Amino acid sequence: MGNWMNLRQHKIRRLVSRFKKLSDIIGKYRVSREVERVFFMVLGVHLMAVGIFHCYYDLGWFKLLGFFDKMPIYQWRPERTAVVLSLFMIAIGMIVYAVSLRFMRRKTKAMLAVTLILLIVGVPVLCHLSSRNISRGSYKPAFVTDAYVLQIEAARSLIHGLNPYKEDYAKALLHRMPRGGFYTWVYNSSAPPYTVNKIVGFVHYFDYLLPAALYYVPAVLLGLPGYVWNVIVLTIELILVFRRVRALYRTPIPALLLLSTLIYLRPAVERSTISGWIVPLALAMAYPDNPLIAGFMLAWASTYRLYVGVLALFYLIAVYYEGYDAKKIFYTFLFAGLILNLPPLLIDPRTFIGRVLIPIKLNLNPLDMGPGLTDLYYLGLTITKQVSDILAVVIIIVGLLATFKYYLRMSYTSFLIPTLALIVYYRTSYVYYLYYPIMATIGYATGFFKRTTSNVDYLHSF
């Protein structure tokens, strides 16, 4: 027994020694502070992605809840371990992203980097091995979201001179989406709990602002599938953003994008719709010195998805403190947002407002949208819609006040505040909050935050 313990302790000491040697090697490797900062920013985003894609969506299964009008209803059910581990990894990623603004001793950073890289490599392997024991269901619906179908059909309605807010797209959804697919189910007022017997239907009206329909108009006119159009738009955006990337990052940024394909590119080019707001927001981050482009792109992204409007508030504070023409960007933002949505508002304001407010008026299932506060339901703790909404609003209000007062110290880390707000929000979705720090990283690489980050570096040098 004693020999076995001695042998084990010897192996642990050897492992620790190798770990220290590896960290020393990285610590001696001299790179600029800016490259180090981007490294930790990307590392933080990757840790968040590991929590989402590998922890939450590896440790679970699609459970058949029942049937509604002969339609099978499946819901993603993460393991309890997955809920805890995913939220933990997201929290660690956000902390690392925030820490990137300040600088530590080089050896400390090296050891932290090695630890985080081991987490990024080890946690997915652990989750994959653990998922082998889950045999409660192997169903996996084809990835076609109802938003994708609704937006393409709305674009087709516009081309034919129809008002998309008056059209009923139930038949199109049932025809183009697989049975048991990603429908947005509507529940009666007695939910939660969200059980099949409380379902009263699914959303089959176009409930977005007009840019969501306009986005796919070129694709419909050209006869292109929506996901092909996503690829074209995203490619153009990458080229335009790369033109603004500072010379220091022109080598590492393409490499980081290749490494981040799962995070940044894959969800944006599938049969989903997120490229419609990612592209204009990235351009607004890359071209703040052109107030017309920045304001219009920010307006498009914010009206394409109202979730992005929360980030827009922090963006406007940022452009003010970074020394850009904030006043012109703000007025362009307001004017473009109004013009983009004026036609349906003038034609039939009652129908337009009623459709856009569907997500607020109806009782929609908050689960199966990605790891967030509402997933504590799987641990036996139900967070009501009212509580989560209040928490999100409080975080946004306090965050805006803090950002306005302390922005010179916060810089790009202020973008983590809307990220946190959406994590606690009733209908959280990773396709929003994961991309906010990515947008801040794009802004940093293109010089958006050059004024405040240089100020932080100067203060730290004393």
Steps between C-alpha positions, in 0.01 A plus 500: 500500500784738596690429177185569297447833677865600448478412131182705462651801678809471277281507187309803628826684573627421149172627348518823703865545400416461132210744537734761654756447224231548235377820666860626529553442128184695417593766755837560332341539158488876445197638322346842507240590760240548227548147364484363854176687554341358184620153600317520833193654338477211254577253779210637703260465207620144442436408863145633465460298179626185672236549768228537237588254225690230688354507851137601444443335163714189551356390834133459419244360259189594305206379705162424345258696717185394317291604202307811401255454214689181401829692494779355717646749743865456592695706747868507583555371851849566637635295785520676835877480474480672161303793641748560784809443285379719212413795725835457677696504172305803373577684825871411479507613136343836584747551788798421274363739237466775762848430641652545153466878539743507790847349500650253745854377546618312194556172684156522661344558159692206355379263773145631458520452123618139537223428751232645274628318194491175696140583595409567137654168393404290802140602565369406151673161527345447843157601372534276195597201710217570744246533219563139399306391806190694392275261310159649576444620145688538173258727313659808344273733300629660182635845580241728339365775723152644466656848477689389189179387327297801617757750373533339157122477461465862614758603237299311237184682614672837459609411146139415412374827647342343809514621858700230688341602830155397372608164361454168680808280445377188679491291178846617396642405840339157497621441143858623533579396856535138612244356737634542849722789382584830665153650527428776752228347713237717670372402845194603694517730802534212750856422385757447648549213527519469122322175427345381173144521629546878543599563136244700304690533171818631342610838365416516129494874435790724402581667833821689418566854383524560125881459451457131588291462182711734287815299575393201288340697213818477282521125569141444389544719190817312401349159579765425763444292814509712814810330639692571177406866533628486861838380372520775236413777747736366766787473247452862392497607865823314578674671207376846604594446864843361409571822309471687830697254713817663632827375350598340831209256474495424128682174558338369821140611429444268195655215699272572795199507267595159364534366854166662587307351208271311737426817694485778245442353156307176534185627678493801270491301174261223597125519446476770762468876478765646731727620218236767433603687814858375548616649170368857546609508866853390406511774236380755758788388724753524215390837354417732793693782333231508229188609693259431213618141456526438876159651577319321217659163573423534871139586416470201266643256757283640782176489301584164342505356852386711795740310727782688328340830600629441853857479371439809285458710816847398621638554148374860501668567835821348363512717186449808718795424727720370219484839331290417192215716370249352748236764429492426127506124558211532745282707264577269207412205721161649594417620148598172330314292759184702436529499120566124486173428683284790382313326211318232709446755777319733257310230308351313797642613836268285711592173327869593488525580872288198595726259309824650629376470859420127466812391696394727787126431498510121465625245753792341317720219625824646639686169502701334222653835399850446636651512850368779718342577834169334409685167462513482880153350443678170433657523846158541661507882521239679287582860409177673398473727198440803722810437713733439204364803313552724804855370547582567134358854515688578824828374350447713189410819691778466760742396224417805288550733796829332594621503139418867455689588819793257483536429128860625489588216734264240352557548125396192298416299814178707521365274223489219757213677680237434228647149474423442868154658463407255223631204700252576779221603260183288483562381142878488495677395182871441452485622138479849648707513815791294363548741210509822704859446626593382150377835365709680763803296392443602137475860618827472690681346202377778269594782739153587634621510863845649434439807718392326821724194471807720452385694806480177702849400383636843598344488848632147554856596416532701824 
